[in-house]
Amino acid sequence: MTERTPPIPMIAGIPDPVLEGIAAGWDVTEATDIAHGSILEADVVIIGTGAGGGTSAEILAESGLRVLMLEEGPLKSTNDFDMQEASAYHDLYQENAGRMSKDGAISILQGRCVGGTTVINWTSSFRTPEQTLEYWRDNFGVKSASKTEMAPWFETMEKRLNISDWVIPPNENNAVLSRGSEKLGYHWKVIPRNVAGCWNTGYCGTGCPTNAKQSMLVTTIPAALNQNSGLIYSARAERLLFDGRKVIGVEVTALDGDYQPSGTRFTVTAPRFVMSCGGINGPALLKRSNAPDPENRVGKRTFLHPVAFSFAEFENYVDPYYGAPQSIYSDHFQWLNVSGPAGYKLEATPLHPGLAGVLFMGHGKSHFENMSRLANTNLLLALIRDGFDERSQGADIDIASDGSPIVDYPVNEYIWEGFQRAMITMAEVQFAAGAQKVRPAHMDAPWYESIDEARAGIMDLEFRSNAFVVGSAHVMGGLAMGEDKSQCVVDSNGKYHYLDNLYVFDGSIFPTSIGANPQLSVYGFSCKLASQLATKISQGKA
């Protein structure tokens, strides 16, 4: 067990449940404290501690199994969350918030810490849309995952994580979306959030200093650790070890305080392994391991919900860095069709100074002027629903010479056409809400002062690589679930098709994007699949 100091400090009277648990005897170890060459054992090894891994750990541990969680990132908790972007991006995000697609066109914000992305997301929680579930059934052979069949699993996790509609009035940044949509006759709703006693500070992306966000860090991981299970952090899973059709171990590299290999390596063995590494790191791990993949489907069709952005300047204060980051959404343009032109979901984006400085693009005087008006600025986003059309194949995940993942996601004409439509819609909403001027996040775009000017200008913007901001905070797919082995590597129960004791419980199993913020989808599916696995183990069938 690794000691952290001070033993149980508190900020403004708020306890740190992780430090309290460690002081009480949790089996929590920093990987560098394990002797080089050690061989550790467990009943189940779970690689990754985000929405999939954390949910699965609690369920499997409560069934009486000795679960060992491996997490590549550091262990940070309540007293580490200082609401500072610089420290949060450095400590809590993949590649220090610098993860990008191969050509640099897409920036990918993804968690890398104990609790994964659930620690740094904006709490938006949606059930998987019925249209998505039906598409998976019809096109990939996914079984037992209809709206009716998934409902009890979503309900279980909604209760577990206190997911409900946000009852506090939206901050002005989100109210722009509801007010503008209302005037235009666009449907909008309140976003369900996984919070309890939220202080409404707005700094969800830097880790919650009040324990209000019901992330895996303060819910399922502590529950698993209270059930005789263990956690090793700063532990990178390098490769799986095989014996025929079985995984017999995982080789782990310990990372030092700078998140670099320390030179220490050890092995963890178990009868069963669960991968919860996500749609980028999961395929990379299997590729580094030379896992069986006869149809060459590992790392194919990783989806990102490519995000388009639109700024608006208002006379009144917006203060886009305060209040619940996302509380209003519109699906008015999401399901006009299933396949065909890309649908998109509208939400608001919080604008903290560091994030704003990147999204504004540009430099010099214009950038200074934009930043100086930050308090009066609103930012809307549009999540493009990728993966539902033959022109939308997502990313291929490969590995570099050092084994790190490469995300090859070409932003093609299909995505750009969706971006143009979404940018026009967002401009319409912002002007309807009272904006003085609007600018899409494109290097060539000026501030438009009327909706007619915006419509014409957006349609005239040039589609060229890296000319416009494309963001993503939703990594899905890459290890598709379904019974059609020509397309899928995981069956409808989450078991890897070509190995007898390897399971994948996370968003990487989704055959397309969700069409909504995916965390509740990951919770619901992981709850179902982990519960099924626990039952099979108790019956001696797994």
N, C-alpha and C positions, 0 to 999 in steps of 0.2 A: 504494500500500500504506500502511495506517495503522499507525503505531508505537504500541505499548502499553507502558507502563512499570510496574514494572521489566521489563527485557527477558525474563528467564527466572527469575523467583523460584520458590521451592519452599517448601511447607509440610510440616514434619516429614519432609523428604526425598522428598516426592512431587512429581514433575515435572508441569508444566502443558503437556500436549501441544499445546494451541492456541497458547500463547505460543512454544513451541519451533518450531512450524510457521511462524508468522509471521516469526520471526527467521531461518528458513531460506529465506524467500522466497515463501511462499504469496501468492496474489493475493486478499487480503482487504482490503476498503475500507469505511469508514464512509460512509454516504450523503452526509453533509454535506461530505465532502472532494471530491465530484464537482462540477464546475462546472455552474452553472445553464444549462439548455438543451442539455446534452451529449446526444449520441446514441451509445449503446454497442451493440456487436454480439456475438452468440454463435451457436453452432449450435443450442443448445436453451436456453431460459429456463425455469427452474423457480421457481415462486412458492410459497414456503413451504419450511421446512427440517425439518419434523417427521418422523414415521414414514414418510409417503409421499414427501415431497420428498427426505429424506436417502437413503432406499433407492434411489430413482430416480436421484439424482445420481451415486451410486457406479457403478451399472450402466451408465448412459449415458456417463459419463466414461471408464470402462474400455473402452468400445467404440471409443474414439478421438475422441469428440465434445468440442468445447469447450462445456462447460456453465457457465451463469451462474446462481447461486442468489440469489434475492432474499428477504430476511427482514425483516419489519416490526419485530421485536423487537431488543433489543440483543445484543451478543456478550459473554456471560459464560462463564467457564470455571473450572477447578479452584481457582485462588487467589481467586476471587470468592465461592466457596461457603462462607459462614461459619457455616452451620447456624442462622441467625437467621431466624425467620419474617418479621419486619418487612421486612428487606431482600429476602428471597426473593419475598414476595408483591408487593412494589413493582416488582421488576426482571424477574421471570420469568413472571408470570401476566397473562393478558388482563385489562385494566381493573383492574390492581393487585389481582387476586383478587376484584374486585367485580362481575364480569359476572353479570347476572341476566336472567331472563325478563321480558317486558314488564310484568307485574303484580307483579314482585318476589317471586313465590312460589317460584321455583327459583333457587338459587345454582349457578353453573357455574364449576368450576375447570378452566382450560384454559391451556396453556403459550403464552408469547409471548416467544420468545428464539431464538437460533440453536440448533437441535435440537428446538424446539417442546416439546410435552407429554412427549416422551421424556426430557427433562431433569428433569422434576419429578414424573413418575408414580411409582407404588409398585412397579413392575417385574413385576406379574402378567402372565403370557403364556399365552394359550390359543389353540389352533387354533379356527377357526370351526366351531361345532357342525354336525354332519351335518343335523340337522333344519332349521337355518337355510338351509343351501345348497340343500336340496330345496325349501324354501318359495320361495326366490328363483327357482329353475328353473320351478316350477309356476305361480307367480303373476306373474312379471315377465319371463319369457323369457330369463333369464340363461343363457348358453351356456358350456360347457367349464369348469364350476366345481363339479363334484361332489367328494365327499370324496376319491375316488381321484385325480382330476385335479389337485386342489389339494395333495395330500400332498407331492409333491416340492418344491414352492415353500415350503411351511411348513418342511420339513426343511432346505432350503437356508438359510433365515433363522435357524432354531434353531441350526444350526452356526455361522453367521456371528456371532450375538450371544450365543453360549454359553448358550442357554436350556435349562434342565433343572430337575427337581424340587429344591426347597430341602432340603438334607440335614441342616442344623442343626435341632435340636429347636425347635419354635415358642416364641415368647415367650408369656407368660401371657395376653396379650390375645387371641392366636390360639388358644391351648390351650383357652380357654373354649369355643370353637366345636367343636373336635374332641372334647373331653371330654363336653360336653353332648349333642352329636349321637350319640356312642357310646352313652350311657346311654338315649337315646330310640329307638335303632335307625335313626337317619337316616344316609344315606350321606354320607361326607365323604372328601376327598382332600387331598394336599399340592399347593400351587400351584407351577407352574414359574415361574422367575424369570430375567431376562436380566442376570446378574451374573457377575463374574469376580474372585475374591479379595475378596469382600464383607466389610467390617469389622463388619457387623451393628449399625450405630449406630442405625438407625431413622429417620434424617433424610432419607430419599429425596426427600421433597416440597420440600426446600430446595436441591436440587442436590447431587450427590455430590462431596465434597471429596477422595475417594480414587481417583476414576476407575474404581470397581468397576462401577457401573451402566453397562451397555453401550448407552448412549443414542447417538443419531445424532451428538452432539457429539464423542464420542471414537472413533467407529467409521467410519461411512460418509462423513460430511462430510470428515474428514481424508483418507480414501482418494480422494475426488473431487478435493480440492485438490492432492493429490500427482500428479494426472493432468492438469495444465495447465488446470484449471477454476478458476472464481472465485466469490467470495462478496461480496455487498454487504449489509450489515446496517443496521438503523434505516432501512429502505427500504420504505415503504408503497406497494403496487401500487394506484393510484387507479382506473385504468380500462384496459381493453383497447382497442386501436385496430384497426379493421377495413378491409379492402378486399374487398368482395364476401363470399365464403365463407371468407376467410382472415383470421387475426389477423396484423397486420403489426408490432405493437409493443405495449408496455405503458408507460403513463405512470406515473412513480414520484415520490412525494413523500419528501424526506429529512426525518427526524425529528431533533429536537435532543436534548440530554441529559435533558430532562424528558419525552421521548416525545411532543412536540408538533411540528406542522409548522414547519419552519425557514424556509420561503420558497423553498427550492431544489427545482427540479423537473428531471427529465431523462427520457429515453426509452431503452428497451432494445428492440432489434429482433432477430429471429431467424426462421428458416424454420419453427420448431416451438416450441410453448409447452406447458408442463405446469403445471396448477394443482394445488397440494397445500396448499390454504388451509384445509381443514376444512369441516365442515357448516354453519358459521355465516358465516365470512368468505368462503368460496368463492361461495355464492349472492349475498352482498352485492356482491362484485366484479363478478359477471356482471350484476346489476341496475344498478349504477352505470354499467356499460359499455353498457347497452341491447343486450345480446347477443340474438341471435335465439332466440326461445322460443315457437314457435307454439302449443304446447299449454299454455302457462302452468304449467310444472312446476318451473321453477327456484325453489328455496327451499321447495318443498313437502315435507312428511314428513321433517323433521329430527328425529332421535330422540336421547334423552338418558339412557336407563336411569335414570329417576327413582329416587332412593334414599331409603328409609326407614331410620330409626336407632332403636336401642334401647340405653339405658344400663343398666348393672348395677353395683351396689356390692358389693364383697367384703370379708371380714374381712382377708384377706391382701393383700399388695401385688400390684398388677397392673403398675404402671409402664408405661402404654400408649404412652409416647413412646419406648421403647427397643426395639431388636431389629427384625428384618425386619417392615415394616409389614403385609404380607399374606403368609401362608404356608399357610393352611388355607382350604378352601372347601367348600360343600355345594350340590350341584345336586338335592337330594332333591325340591324343590318346583319345579324349573325346567321340566321337560318332562312333567308329568302330562298335559298336552294341548298342542297346538301353537297353535291358535286357542282362543277362549273366554276364561275368566278368566285374568288375567295370571299367568304363572309368575315365579319370582324366585330369584335366586342369593344365597346367604348368604356373607358374608365379614366380616372384622374391619376396623375403622377405627382407625388410630393417632390418639392424642389428644395433640397438642402444645398448650401453653397457649393460644396465639392461636386455633387452630382450635376447641379445647374451649370457649373463651369464647363463641364464636358458636353452636356447636351446642347448648350447654346452654339457650340462650334465657333469658328472664327478666332480672331485675335485683335490685339491693338485697341484702338479707340472704340470701334463698334462693340467689341466684346465687353469693354469697360462700361459702356453705356447700358448694355443689356443687363449686366450684373448689378448696376446701380439702381435698376428698376425692379429688382427681384421681388421686393415686397408687394409690388403691384401686378405680378405676373402669375398667370394660370397656365397649367400644362395639362392637356388631355393626351391620352394614348389610345391607340387602336391595336388590339391583338388580332393578328391575321390567323385565321383557322387553317393551318397547313396540314396536308396529308390526305385530303379528300378528293383530289383530282390527279390525273396522271401527270399533269404538269407540275405537281407539287410533291416531290419525292424526298424532301428534307435533306439531311446531312448524311454523308458517309463518315464513320469514325475509323481512323487508322492510328497507327502509333509511329512516333518519331524514333530515331536511333537510340534515344535514351529511354524509350518505353512510354513517354508521356503522350497523351492523346492529341490527335489532330482532328479538328472539326471542319470538314469540307462541306460547306453549305452555300451553294451558288445562289445569290439573290438574282432571280431571273425575271423575265418580263411578266410572268404570272404574279409574282409577289409585287412587283412595281405597279402593275395595274390596280391591284388591291390597295396599295399605299395611296395612289392618287385619289381613288374614290373615298378612302377613309380620311385623307387630309381635307378634302372638300367638305365632307360631313362634319368633321371637327370644327372647321372654320365656320360653317353654318351655325352650329351650336354655340360657339363662342360669341359670334356677333349677335345672335339672338339673345344671349345672356347679358349683353351690354358692353362687349369689348370695344375699345377704341381702335385697336389694330391687332392683326393676327399674322403669325409667321410660321409656316411649317419648318421642321428641322431639316432643311436642305441648304447646302452652301450657297446656292444661287438665288434663294428666295429672299426678297425684301420683306419689310413689314407692309402687309396689305391693309388698306384703310376702308375697304368695303367688301361685301361678300361677292359682288360682281367682279371686282378686281382680283379677289382671291381665286374664284373659280377659273377665270381665264389664265391667271398666272400659274396656278398649280398644274393645269393641263399642259402648260408650255415648259414646265421644268424638265431638264434633261435627265434621262436614265443613264447613269454611268457609275462605275464602281466607286464606292466610298464618297460619293457626293452628298449622300443624305444619311442621317443617323438611323441605324437599325439596331434596336436593343432586344434583349431577351432576358427573362428571369424564369422561364418555364422550360425545363429540359425533359422531354418525353420521348419514348420509343428507343430504337436501337437494338432491342431484344424482344421483338414482337411476340405477343401471346396469341395463341390460336391453334387449331388442330390441323391447319394446312401447312405441312412441313416445307412446302416450296416457298412459303413466305415467312414462316414463324419458327422461332427457336425454343419457345417456351410453350407448354400446353396450357389449357384453360385452368389448371390447378397450380400454375406457377412452376412446375417442374421442368427443368431443362430437358429437351427431347432426347438428347444423346448421352445423358449421364443419369445414373440411378439415384443419386443422393444430393444433387445440386438444385436449389430452388432460387427463383428470382422474385422478390417481393418489393417492388417499387415502381416508379413511373416509367422505367425503361420497357416494361412489358406492354405499354399502350401501343396499339398498331398505328394510330394516328395521333395528332394532337387532340386535346380534350375539347377545345372550343370554349374553355373557361379556365380560370386559375386552378391549377391541378391538385393543390394539396389535399383537399377532402377526397378527391378521386383516389389518390395514393393511400390515404388512411382507410377508406372503405374497402378497397381491393386487398390491401395488406391484412386488414382485420379478417376478412373472409378466408384468404389463402392460408394465413398463419393458423387460424382456428382449425381449418381442415387438416393441416399438417399435424397439429397437436393431437387431434383425434386419431389420425392414422398411426402416429407413434405410440399412443396409448394402447392401440389395438395390435401393435407389432407388425404393422403393414408399411412402415417407412423407417 
